[in-house]
Every structure is written in structure tokens, then in C-alpha cells.
Amino acid sequence: MTKFFYEQITPNHALPFRLLIHDTGAAHTVLRHWHKSYEIDFVLHGSNRNFILNEKRFNQNAGEVVVINPYEVHGLNLPFEHNRIAITIMLPDSFVSGAGVTLNTQHIQNIIKKDPTCQQLFRQLYNNTKKVSTIGTQSEQIGLTYQLFAYLLDTYSQVQSLTDHHRITSQMDHLTPALTWIEKNFSEKITIAKLAKLANVSPSYFAHLFKTYLQQTPVAYITERRLLAAKDKLKNTTDSIETIAYSSGFPSSKALNKAYSTYYGLTAGQFRKSNQLKEINLP
């Protein structure tokens, strides 16, 4: 699973926000990205390991809330964990303004450890999602989410400087068209000059912005994105290593194996074999 650097939040059907339940325990990676509104994550069981937020990497444990404010760069690199149950609420601009909040004026504390009120509201929300969906259950989900957002604002938020925020968001917005283009065209030949032109800045300034806000070079990100595509194909297709390399943006199977070894500690072929053995040994 991957996401754009900049993500426009699309609500669930019949809900004014996006509500996601993660209970399969599946391993997945979410590349560093941001969006213009709030995201609230909660773990009921297990943990969200390798959470990346504002240049920090940490594990989100059961009972903890992580709040991602507008334009905060974040990502995940979750291993398989069979007992993990987590909830993500992603609030679009319309929901935030409907709650009477002017976007970007309130900064909510990022990590909230085992607040009883938050835990109760999230458990109610999770239990509600297990019921047959009706107008009543949908209304309850909306009400619980408004209660949760209001509680976080009242208890854990502070006014932030709009001057600094506008400067930062303006710089980040320069990256949006280039990074969206990478997501759609990562298998093609990509140059910094091409990306800088899309961002309407000089190549050196583009590289500077990228490193400043994403904490990695453009080349490193592109390689990581290509590796994720290759990893998915190695797990879910029988295509040859050479075919997967070309379709993922690598010039050869040798280049894919080199990158794979650097990032994951084994070649693409070794990864495929180990993944097949895991599936054979599943209970």
C-alpha cells in the first residue's frame, strides 16, 4: 500500500470523513506524505510499528492516539502483526470547517498516551463499525467523531503561528505537482530537472525543499517507490525478475537486486523465495 506525498481526503460513502479499520494484521508501507487536514490514529490491540512523523520514528502502542496535523509529513512501515487492530479517522476540510474550526489555526498534540476519554470514544466507534450499517449506526459514528475531535481540540490543542505555517505550506505546495507526477510515472525515466520544472523552481531549490520536508533525496524516494512496486509484484505475480525490474522503473534485474539488497538485505529472488515459504508454512 502506498500513498501520494500530498493526499486529498475523500470521505467514506455516507460519512463526512474517512473511517478506516485495520484488523487484518497485514504488513504494509505508507510512504512519507501529507494532507491539508487532520488525521487521528488509534491502536486497540498490538501496535503500529515504525511510525514516522515530523522526522521522528516511533512505535504507537495499544491505547495511544497519534494526531497528524495539516501538512505534517508522516508515513508507516508496518510489519505483519496478526493481532493488530487500529483505527484511522481522516477529516476533510469540510468536516473541520463544519465543526467550527478554521483550518490551520489549531495544532493538536501529536502523541497522546492512554487518555481514558479517547480510549472510550474509540472503543465505542470500533464496536459500532461491527454492527449492521444503518442510518442510526452512521449517525452514531458521526457523533462519536465530532465528540472525539472536540475533546482533542479542547484538551490537547494550542493556537499556532499562521505566519510560519503559511511560509511552510507554501514551500510544500511547490512539491505537490512534481510528487504527484512521480506517483503516477515512477516506472519512467525521471530527472531532477523534470521534477523541478513541474514544481516551478530551480533544480537546486527543489532538491533543498525535498530534503527539508521529506528528509530524503528525490533519488532515494524514487528508488523506494520503485522497490515497493517491485515488492508487490514479487509477492503477487509470477513475472520474471527481469520483467519486474523493467516494469518498476529499474534498468535491469541487476539494478533491482542491488537496490533490494541495500534496502532489505536480500536480493529480489531471495525475497520471493522467503515469501513463498512463509505462505506454505501459514497455519
C-alpha positions in Angstrom: 0.0 0.0 0.0 1.4 3.4 -0.9 0.1 6.9 -0.8 0.8 10.2 -2.5 3.0 12.8 -0.8 0.0 15.1 -0.9 -3.3 13.4 -0.4 -6.7 14.9 -0.8 -9.0 13.3 1.8 -12.1 11.7 0.3 -14.9 10.8 2.7 -16.4 7.4 3.0 -19.8 6.8 1.4 -22.5 8.2 3.7 -19.9 9.6 6.1 -18.5 13.2 6.1 -15.0 11.8 6.8 -12.9 8.7 6.0 -13.0 5.9 8.6 -10.6 3.0 8.2 -10.4 -0.2 10.3 -7.1 -2.1 10.2 -7.7 -5.6 11.5 -6.0 -8.0 9.1 -2.6 -7.7 10.6 -1.1 -7.3 7.1 2.3 -5.8 6.6 2.2 -2.6 4.5 4.2 0.6 3.8 2.9 4.1 3.6 5.4 6.4 2.0 6.0 9.9 3.6 3.2 12.2 2.6 1.0 14.9 3.9 -2.6 16.3 3.6 -4.3 19.6 4.4 -6.4 18.3 7.2 -6.3 16.2 10.4 -5.7 12.5 10.7 -6.3 10.7 14.0 -4.9 7.2 14.6 -5.7 4.8 17.5 -4.5 1.3 18.3 -6.8 -1.0 20.2 -4.6 -4.1 20.1 -1.0 -4.7 19.0 1.0 -1.7 17.7 1.7 0.5 14.7 5.4 0.0 14.5 7.8 2.2 12.6 5.5 5.3 12.6 7.2 8.3 11.0 6.0 11.7 12.0 7.9 15.1 11.9 11.3 13.4 11.3 10.8 11.1 14.3 10.3 7.3 14.2 8.4 5.5 17.0 6.0 2.7 17.8 2.4 3.6 18.5 1.2 1.1 21.2 -2.2 0.0 22.3 -4.3 2.7 23.8 -2.3 5.5 22.3 -3.6 8.2 20.0 -1.5 9.8 17.3 -2.8 13.1 15.8 -1.4 14.3 12.5 -2.0 18.0 11.9 -2.3 19.6 8.5 0.9 19.5 6.4 2.7 17.3 8.9 4.8 14.7 7.0 4.2 11.1 8.1 4.5 7.5 7.0 4.4 3.9 8.2 6.4 0.8 7.6 4.3 -1.9 9.4 5.5 -5.5 9.7 2.9 -8.3 9.8 1.2 -8.5 13.2 -1.7 -10.9 13.4 -3.4 -9.3 16.5 -3.2 -5.6 15.4 -6.4 -3.7 15.4 -6.2 0.0 14.6 -8.5 2.8 13.5 -7.7 5.8 11.3 -10.0 8.8 11.0 -9.2 11.3 8.2 -11.0 14.5 8.4 -11.6 16.5 5.2 -11.7 20.3 5.1 -15.5 20.3 5.0 -15.7 18.3 8.3 -13.2 20.6 10.1 -14.9 23.8 9.0 -18.3 22.2 9.8 -17.0 21.7 13.4 -16.4 25.5 13.6 -12.7 25.3 13.3 -10.7 27.5 10.9 -8.2 25.2 9.2 -4.5 25.5 10.3 -5.2 27.7 13.4 -5.1 24.9 15.9 -2.2 22.5 16.5 -3.2 19.3 18.4 -0.6 17.4 20.4 0.9 14.6 18.3 1.1 11.7 20.8 -1.5 11.2 23.5 -0.8 8.3 25.8 -3.7 6.3 27.1 -6.3 9.1 27.7 -9.4 7.3 29.2 -11.9 9.6 27.3 -10.1 8.9 23.9 -10.0 5.2 24.6 -13.7 5.1 25.4 -14.7 7.0 22.3 -12.6 4.9 20.0 -13.9 1.6 21.6 -17.4 2.8 21.0 -16.6 3.7 17.5 -14.9 0.4 16.8 -17.9 -1.6 18.3 -20.3 0.5 16.2 -18.5 -0.5 13.0 -19.1 -4.2 13.8 -22.9 -3.6 13.7 -25.1 -3.8 10.6 -24.7 -0.5 8.8 -27.9 1.6 9.2 -28.7 5.3 9.3 -28.6 5.0 13.0 -25.1 3.5 13.2 -23.8 6.0 10.7 -25.2 8.9 12.8 -23.6 7.4 15.8 -20.2 7.2 14.0 -20.5 10.9 13.0 -21.5 11.9 16.6 -18.6 10.0 18.2 -16.1 11.5 15.7 -17.4 15.0 16.5 -17.1 14.3 20.2 -13.5 13.0 19.7 -12.4 15.9 17.6 -13.9 18.4 20.0 -12.3 16.7 23.0 -8.9 16.8 21.3 -9.2 20.4 20.5 -10.4 21.4 24.0 -7.8 19.3 25.8 -4.7 19.0 23.6 -4.6 21.9 21.2 -2.9 25.3 21.1 -3.1 28.2 18.7 -0.2 28.1 16.1 1.5 30.9 14.3 -0.1 31.5 10.9 2.9 33.4 9.6 5.2 30.4 9.9 2.6 28.0 8.8 1.8 29.9 5.6 5.5 30.0 4.7 6.0 26.3 5.3 2.8 25.2 3.5 3.7 27.5 0.5 7.0 25.8 0.2 5.5 22.3 0.5 2.9 23.2 -2.1 5.7 23.7 -4.6 6.4 20.0 -4.4 2.8 18.8 -4.9 2.7 18.6 -8.8 6.1 17.0 -9.1 5.5 14.4 -6.4 2.0 13.6 -7.7 3.7 13.0 -11.1 6.2 10.7 -9.5 3.4 8.6 -8.1 1.9 8.1 -11.5 5.1 7.8 -13.5 7.7 6.2 -11.2 8.5 3.5 -13.8 9.6 6.1 -16.3 13.0 7.8 -16.6 12.9 10.7 -14.1 15.3 13.6 -13.8 15.6 16.3 -11.1 15.4 18.9 -13.9 12.0 17.4 -15.0 10.7 17.4 -11.4 11.9 20.9 -10.7 10.2 22.2 -13.8 6.9 20.7 -12.6 7.5 22.4 -9.2 8.3 25.7 -11.0 11.5 26.1 -9.0 15.2 25.6 -9.8 16.7 22.0 -9.6 18.9 23.0 -6.6 15.9 24.6 -4.7 13.7 21.6 -5.5 16.3 19.3 -4.0 16.6 21.5 -1.0 12.8 21.6 -0.4 12.6 17.8 -0.8 15.4 17.2 1.7 13.9 19.7 4.1 10.4 18.3 4.2 10.7 14.7 3.3 14.1 14.0 5.0 15.4 12.2 1.9 16.7 13.0 -1.5 14.5 12.8 -4.6 16.5 9.9 -5.9 16.2 7.9 -2.6 12.4 8.4 -2.7 12.0 7.4 -6.3 14.1 4.2 -5.6 11.9 3.4 -2.5 8.7 3.9 -4.6 10.1 1.6 -7.3 11.1 -1.0 -4.7 7.6 -1.0 -3.3 6.2 -1.7 -6.7 8.7 -4.5 -7.3 7.9 -5.9 -3.9 4.2 -6.1 -4.6 4.9 -7.8 -8.0 7.3 -10.3 -6.4 4.6 -11.3 -3.9 1.6 -11.4 -6.2 2.8 -12.3 -9.7 4.9 -15.0 -11.3 6.6 -12.5 -13.6 10.4 -12.9 -14.1 12.8 -10.7 -12.0 13.9 -9.0 -15.2 10.3 -8.2 -16.2 9.5 -6.9 -12.7 12.7 -4.7 -12.8 11.7 -3.0 -16.1 8.1 -2.5 -15.1 9.1 -1.0 -11.8 11.5 1.5 -13.3 14.8 -0.3 -12.9 17.1 -0.5 -15.9 18.0 -4.2 -15.3 17.5 -7.1 -12.9 21.0 -6.4 -11.6 20.0 -2.8 -10.6 16.9 -4.1 -8.9 18.8 -6.7 -6.9 21.4 -4.1 -5.9 18.7 -1.8 -4.6 16.8 -4.6 -3.0 19.9 -5.8 -1.1 20.7 -2.3 0.0 17.2 -1.6 1.4 16.0 -5.1 2.5 19.2 -7.1 3.0 18.5 -9.7 0.4 18.0 -10.0 -3.4 14.7 -9.8 -5.1 14.9 -13.6 -5.8 15.7 -14.4 -2.2 12.7 -12.2 -1.1 10.4 -14.1 -3.4 11.5 -17.5 -2.1 11.2 -16.4 1.5 7.8 -15.0 0.9 6.7 -18.3 -0.8 8.0 -20.3 2.2 6.0 -18.1 4.6 2.8 -18.8 2.7 3.5 -22.5 2.6 4.0 -22.6 6.4 1.0 -20.5 7.2 -1.4 -22.4 9.6 
